[in-house]
Amino acid sequence: MDSLRALVVFFFIALLASCGDEVHIKPEAKLRLQYPLPEYRMVNFDCPYAFEKNQMARIEKKSQCAVNVQYPKMKATIYISYQPVEDNLEKLLSDAQKLTFDHTIKANEIFEQPRVDSLHKVYGMLYLINGDAATQSQFYVTDSIEHFVTGSLYFEAKPNFDSLYPAVVYLRNDIRRIMESIHWE
């Protein structure tokens, strides 16, 4: 019996001795999301405006010349609406700005990037909203006389800016392309 006890004690001591205090530092894991290089094509949908869209996206036409630019793989949509300017430009601008700044509760910062294209008569603003707000980008463009277009980017996920950041950057570039390519019919 003593030899069995000695054998158990020996294995117990060997087990404890084999457990080293070596610390292995693992590299920090980072999510790497890569998206294909965008290919843009002009879309016309019988409305007073047209723009280039990423071929990865699909267009869903709504009523009154509103469209949803959907990115199914990213579970994201750019909601675009159109309104004619009928002596209401000031109200349209105010509403677009208010819609953006309603997100200041959750936003860390909001950057404004103006758009001025006098050659094609396209003037507007792109808002980059950083933080866990419901939308990460909004924009409006107008010719100041007849046409007014607004757009907002939304994801089908709980707002988590850090997790969504690669997709946000990719889609912000698409929004810029929409703003740069928009023209009035």
N, C-alpha and C positions, 0 to 999 in steps of 0.2 A: 504494500500500500504506500510505503514511503517513497518507493521508486516512482509510482504513478504520480504522487504529489510532486515530487521533484521534477518529473517530466512536464507536468502542467505548469509549474512555476517557470521552468526553462522556456517553454513556448510563450508564456505570457511576457516574460522579460524580452525575448527575441521579437515579439510583436511590438512591444513598446519601443524597442531600440530601432526597429525598422521605420518607424514614423519619424520622418525628418521634419525640420522646421523650415525647409526651403520654400521660399515664396517665389512663385512664378507670376510675373506681371504679364498680363495679357494686353495686347494692343486694344485701344478703344475701338469698338465696332462703329462703323458709319454706314448708313444706308446709302447705296449708290444707285440712284435712279437715272437712267439714260433714256432719252427720247430721240426718235429719228430726226434727222435734219428736215426742217419744214419745206414743203413744196406748196407754193401759193398759186391759186387760180381765181380769176374774177368770177363772181357770182352775180347774176341778175335775176331778180324775182318779181318783176312787174311792179316795182315801187319807185319812188322818186330818188332813190339812192342805190348805189352798188358799191361793192368793196371786194378785196381779195381775201380769201379764207384759206387756211391750212387744209391740205388734202386729207389730213388725219381726222379732221372734224366733219360733222355732217350738219346740214341746215334743216331746221324745222320751222317752216313759215307759220306764223300765227296771224291773228286778225290785225287789221289796220297797219300793215307793213312792219309789224314787229317780227323778229326772228330770234330763234335760239340757236346759237352755235354750240353744238354738243361735242364733247370729247369723251366718248364712252369708256375708253381705257383708263382715263384719269378720273372718271366720275365727276366731271366738271362741265359747267355750261356758262357761256357768255350770253346774257340776256340783253338783246338790243331792241330798243323801241324807237319809233319815229312819230314825230308830231309836226304838223305844219306850223309855221310862224304866222300868226294872224294878229298882229299888234299885241303879242303876249310874250315877246322875247325876254323881257325883264323877269317875268314870273317863271318862265321855263328855266332860265339861268339860276334863279334863286332856288327853285325846287331841286335842280340837279346838285347844287352845292350843298343844300340842306341834307339831301339824301346821303351824301358822302360824309359830312361832318356829324351825322347822327351816330357814326361808328366810333367817335372819339372815346366813348366809354371803355371800349375793349382794345382800341388801337394804341400801340406804343408811339407811333408817329405816322404822319400823313405827309407825303411829298407831292408837290404839284409840278407837273411838266406841261407848260403851254404848247399848243399846236397852232402855228400860224403859217398858212399856205395861201398867200394872196393871189397867186396865179390860178389856183383852182377854187378859190373862195371857200376855204375850209379853215375854220377857226375853232379852237376848243381847248380842253384841258384833260390831262390824264392824271388821275389820283392814284398813287401807290400807297396802299394802306398796310403798314407793318404791324403785326401783333395778332392776337387771337380774335379778330373781328370777324363778323359773318362773311364779309367780302374782302378780298385783298387788292382789288383794282376796280376803279370806276372811271368812266370817261363821258364826255359829251363833245359833240362837234356840231357846228352850224354854219350856214352861209350868212347869217344875221338878217336875212330878208324873207326866205321862204321855208327853209328846212331846219329841223332840229333833231338830232339823233343822240340817244344816251345808251350807255352799256354798263353792265355790272358782271363781275366774275364771281361765281359761287361754286363751291364744291359740295358734293353729297356726303359730307363728313363733318364731324364736330370740329370747329375751328381749332387747329393746332398749327400755328404758323411754322414752327420748326420742322415738323413732319412734312408739311405741304410745300415747303420752300422750293425744292427743285421744280415741282409742277407749277408753282406760282411764277417763277422766273420764266419758264418756257411760255406760259400763257400770257404773261405781260408782253413778251415779244410779239405774240400773235395780235394782241390788242393794239400795240403800236402799229403793226402792219395794217390792221383794219383802218386805223385813224389816218395813216399815211396814204392809203390807196382809195379811200372813200371819195366818190365823186357824185355829183348831183345829176339826175337824169332830166 
